[in-house]
């Protein structure tokens, strides 16, 4: 095989490859009636989880520096399929979130325990907790905790 015939073969192969691969447009294989059918089915379906929190914020009030302040956010799955807590994340390492369970059946309630460590903090503190679930209507819920961190030797204000 000569170098010229090898180059000609490679060029011919490349052209035929690109011509045949461009003819298989996947969007042409989608049937419109299937798209409409699926859309209608999803719009009529109500078998989804739905998270509902009793409260979405908590004010600790005045906290002496160094104290661990705790609160609980209670929530219920008011939907029709299992609610899954996929992830919880706090805006700061000083805040720890601990869900009582990760899978909540329809009609069941669960708690998210939130602990704020005030060590090394001063003055007004605002922290957020993001809860990521499989609820299609609100896959992320942002909870908030706040408080005023004061010097531990200061007398409590009225």
Buried (B, 14 or more C-beta within 10 A) or exposed (E): EEEEEEEEEEEEEEEEEEEEEEEEEEEEEEEEEEEEEEEEEEEEEEEBBBBBBEEEBBEBEEBBBEBEBEBEBEBBBBBEBBBBBEEBEBBBEBBBBEBEEBEBEBEEBBBBEBBBBBEEBEEEBEBBBBBBBBBEEEEEBEBBBBBBBBEEEEEEEE
